[in-house]
Structure formats: structure tokens, C-alpha cells
Amino acid sequence: MSGSFKTDILPLFLQKDINCMNPLKVYLDSYEWMSNPANAQNVYDHLTGTKKPRMPAGGPFWPPDKLKKFNDWMTVDPKFQP
């Protein structure tokens, strides 16, 4: 199951992370922004450490279950559910 942005993905992000990323034009709390596949993949790559700097800044970094939930939202049909 892919999950929903509002109930499954958005709650994974702390308010401090959202506030930190907004000035960088990374809108973790915006379904419209996050549902763009390129944006979601970029965020995921920073969450996993594939791209640096790793998110969230200073950790703690997401455990495998949270990463899987986010990845499933991007890749399991129906993808990018609101």
C-alpha cells in the first residue's frame, strides 16, 4: 500500500525540518510540491544519504521503516496519493 501524503508522509517530517527546508525552496509540507516525482526523489535521496547533506540536518536519521513508507508512497500504485 502506498499511503497518503496527509496521513502517512507529512507526519514523518518534524516542524523544525519543514521550517529549515522552506527557505531552500524545499516544501516538505506541500502535497503539490512533494508529489512532483523529481522533488520527492530528491528528498528521498537526501533522507537515505545517497545525496549530501543527509536529512534531517544533524539527525537523527530516518530508520528503515520510515524510509520504506516514503519510498512506497512514491513507487507503489497508486503513487503520490494526497
N, C-alpha and C positions, 0 to 999 in steps of 0.2 A: 504494500500500500504506500502511495506516495505522500499522503498527508496534505495538510492545508497550511498555507503561509500564516494565516492569522492565528490558528490554534496550535500548530506544531513547530513552525520555523521561527516566527517572530519571538516567542518566549525563550528561545535559546540564546538570544542576544541580551546582554545586560544594558541597562540605560547608559552606563558610562561608556560602553563600547559604541553605542549609537551616537552619543554626543561627540566622541573622539573622531569618528569617521565622517560625520556630516560636513565639517569644514574641508575635507578632502574630496567632497562630492561623491562619497560612497554612502548611499542611503539605505542602511540596513533595515530600517523600519518602513520602507516604502515597497508595497507589493508591485507597483508599476515599475520601479527601478530594478528590484530584485528578480522579477520574472523575466527580464531580458536574459537569455541564456549566457551571453558573454559576461554580463555583470555577475550573475550567480556563479559561474565557473571561476571567475577571478577571485571572488570572495572565498569560495571553497579552496582554491589553491593556496590562498594565504592562511586559511584555517588549518590546512594539513601541513603547511611548511614547505610545500612544493615551490611556492614563491615567497620571497622575503620582503619585508619583515613578516614574521609569523603573527597571526592574530589569535586571540586578543593580545594587544600590546602588554608585555610583561607577564602574560599568563594569568591564571592557569589555562593551559591549552585544552581544547575540547577532547574528551575521551572518545574512543571508537564508536560508541552508541550514538552520540550526538552527530558525529561526522557522517555516520551511515544514514541517519534521519534526514540530514540536509542533502546528501547525495541522492537518496531515494526520491526526495521531492523534485530534484532536477531531472532524474533519469527514468523513473518508473511511471508508466502510463496509468492514469492521466497525469502528465507532467505539469508542474508550476500551477497547482491549484491555489485559488485565492484563500 
